[in-house]
Amino acid sequence: MHDQNSLQAIISLEGRTALVTGAGSGIGKASAATLAAAGATVYCGDLLEETAQSTAAEIRSLGGKAVGCGLDISDRAQVNAFVERAIAETGRLDIACNIAGMMSESKVLDITEGDLDQMLQVNLKGALFVSQAAGKFMSENGGGSIINMASTAVLAPSPDIAVYAMTKAALVQMTKTMSVEVGKYGVRVNTIAPGFVPTKMTSRYYTAPDGTEDAAMKEMVLKPMAKFAPLRRVGTPDDIAHAVLYLASDLSSFVTGQLLAPNGGVAGVS
Ligand SMILES: NC(=O)c1ccc[n+]([C@@H]2O[C@H](COP(=O)([O-])OP(=O)(O)OC[C@H]3O[C@@H](n4cnc5c(N)ncnc54)[C@H](O)[C@@H]3O)[C@@H](O)[C@H]2O)c1
């Protein structure tokens, strides 16, 4: 039976090292901040280096431990250098969060080869490169937790984001397969499939032609989504970050190969 101290100890990431890709914005930023608040030293990687640096600086200003790095996950050499830096500087690697991703709009009949290649390169190969580099170290050093970011699009097909959904579905399969390969080394691999969260990525649905966010359009898009969601709201980056914390911490030490879907109940609605 737990008392308050033992429960806090299970959630705590004190002394652990975490990597977060896509840490410059949205769900990645919230996840990096949450892992740091739980005590981890967080390596924040993002294609836009200044955003990764600013996330890390914000975390440090709140008393956390974080390092910001420029990182293109589609480049295996950069991924290896990112993972090796975290290990060299802290001597360990416990948590790897594949949160960086990109979205494109297309129907299956209209997918171009260029779009397919680019989306595979970032959403699938990028996450694979991180999982390989982190997974190798974790397998040889007592275990760890790898967390991949999929989407509700893998549970409820959406007609306009075909390539995106295909790459995210592949990520779910990569997770399941890897989990049965590395479980014996104490490495857990899980996927999160978030529901709709207003972020830079999803702001495309309410961005005016001049590139600014249109408040009226935003309300028009979000209101019906919230109305039809069983929990009557869309998500926040923190909603997803809390799922990341669960999968990163020892709270989920018996959980691997799973798909966790914080989505307000929407994927269950037909
Ligand atoms: N927001 C949602 O509703 C939602 C829903 C389901 C899944 N997701 C997934 O959650 C993840 C985070 O999305 P978000 O909504 O926070 O988006 P976001 O656009 O706010 O953040 C994505 C971050 O990834 C970075 N990035 C893109 N390509 C990269 C690359 N090659 N290397 C390194 N960094 C790169 C971007 O610079 C950006 O900072 C994505 O994988 C997305 O598919 C989001």
The ligand as a Gaussian input file, in Angstrom:
#p B3LYP/6-31G(d) Opt

LIG

0 1
 N       -2.265000      19.279000     -31.871000
 C       -3.021000      18.230000     -32.099000
 O       -4.268000      18.320000     -32.178000
 C       -2.391000      16.871000     -32.274000
 C       -3.251000      15.767000     -32.315000
 C       -2.695000      14.509000     -32.494000
 C       -1.333000      14.359000     -32.593000
 N       -0.523000      15.439000     -32.559000
 C        0.921000      15.197000     -32.671000
 O        1.580000      15.789000     -31.579000
 C        2.904000      16.169000     -31.966000
 C        3.143000      17.613000     -31.569000
 O        2.236000      18.424000     -32.309000
 P        1.804000      19.895000     -31.882000
 O        0.352000      19.973000     -32.126000
 O        2.371000      20.232000     -30.564000
 O        2.491000      20.726000     -33.059000
 P        3.478000      21.970000     -33.071000
 O        3.529000      22.375000     -34.511000
 O        3.064000      22.975000     -32.071000
 O        4.872000      21.325000     -32.635000
 C        5.600000      20.480000     -33.470000
 C        7.075000      20.791000     -33.281000
 O        7.844000      19.834000     -34.040000
 C        8.927000      20.533000     -34.621000
 N        9.437000      19.803000     -35.780000
 C        8.847000      19.642000     -36.992000
 N        9.641000      18.938000     -37.815000
 C       10.776000      18.644000     -37.102000
 C       11.974000      17.963000     -37.402000
 N       12.194000      17.455000     -38.627000
 N       12.901000      17.840000     -36.435000
 C       12.699000      18.368000     -35.205000
 N       11.597000      19.059000     -34.871000
 C       10.645000      19.185000     -35.805000
 C        8.337000      21.887000     -34.999000
 O        9.347000      22.872000     -35.216000
 C        7.433000      22.185000     -33.813000
 O        8.104000      22.919000     -32.808000
 C        3.001000      15.898000     -33.465000
 O        3.669000      14.672000     -33.677000
 C        1.557000      15.814000     -33.904000
 O        1.389000      15.011000     -35.044000
 C       -1.022000      16.695000     -32.400000

